[in-house]
Amino acid sequence: NCTHLKEIPQTELVCSYQHDYLTSAGLTLFDVSKKNQVREVFSMGQIEGRTGLGFAAYNRNRNILGIIPVAGSVSYHLLTFDFSVPYSRDFIKVTRKVKWFSQNSDQADNTITDLDFDLEGKRAASIDRDGVCLISDTDTDSYISHLQL
């Protein structure tokens, strides 16, 4: 079991990603805006499946977070933040599970190992354990290009 922490840039939120590579992962977001007070503002619960080594990619321009792959079925979960209603029930939504692209190997132990968004948040670049770097459209989940490294 491992836990990763990541500050979400230009916010007062910290992302805690807990996972057991082989079986499951979970996500919790904390508000750290007040000194000596940490408050949980969102929890995704456990995602079952081979979830990889852990990453969290955030794009401030679109307020999106990509996290938690599931081998062979989900490239990453895409979350959207709505800062107009901070810490309400609708503040953070799981927008969708981004599909597993056919260009990524479907071997049982292959997962996405890292992810990043372009500056506009319109494209995502991912890399899997087998070295496939893949570019996709974040609005349509459409494949754009890939390269075997």
Helices and strands as residue ranges (DSSP letters): E 2-8, E 13-20, E 24-34, E 37-48, E 56-59, E 64-67, E 74-81, E 92-99, E 112-117, E 123-128, E 132-137, E 143-148
